[in-house]
Amino acid sequence: TLSLHDALPICFPVTIDLCSKFDHVTYASSAYLYGTTSPLRHEETDPVEINHPYAEMKHNNEKAVLENGGAVARISNVYGEGMSKSGVIPRIIKQVSKKIIKVKSIFPIRDFIHVSDVASDISTLSIHRANGIFNIGTGIGTSIRELILLLISRNDAPKNKIVSLENYKSLSCLIINPEKMQKAFSIKPKKNIKQVLLNKTLQQKIAKNT
């Protein structure tokens, strides 16, 4: 398996090659490019922060796709079946039956969008051969603390103690404005994270498939 550092010089030429072979490319990028230091919803026109090899790779690939008439989907935090077991939601779900729930920090705020809505949006951009940058998210921020309390409320769990390994409240917020996508294609997320996580069956599916 290649490390991110080793993958960097490979990814860009591959992206260029794909753009030359196909009439249209829709690139799955990341809202991470906006950084996590603003409490405001990010617009597609906001400056990006290239402070990590991952951000550098995403941004370079974005430019290649845009120069060739493609679409860039800047996706917020994705959740749902099949998500990585290291993700914060699966880790919380696996702890709700315990007396103590440990997380790195309860303070970060993120814009969570279901994987099915992401798939629908990317498909829409491809079908319409869209060009430009489009935010794919809900525009709603949810803190890690809110996720924990939501999951506890639905699981008839014992009286849990929430332990935040980091107690300082430094700002860590990433919410994006999806209005450009929604207005252009009359499309909105069909799933709300609170409704999904209050459904015990869906909770179990998320935990089981990670």
Helices and strands as residue ranges (DSSP letters): H 4-21, E 26-30, G 31-34, E 37-42, H 53-67, E 71-75, E 77-79, H 88-93, E 100-103, E 109-110, E 112-114, H 115-127, E 132-136, E 142-143, H 144-154, E 161-164, E 173-176, H 179-185, H 193-197, H 200-208
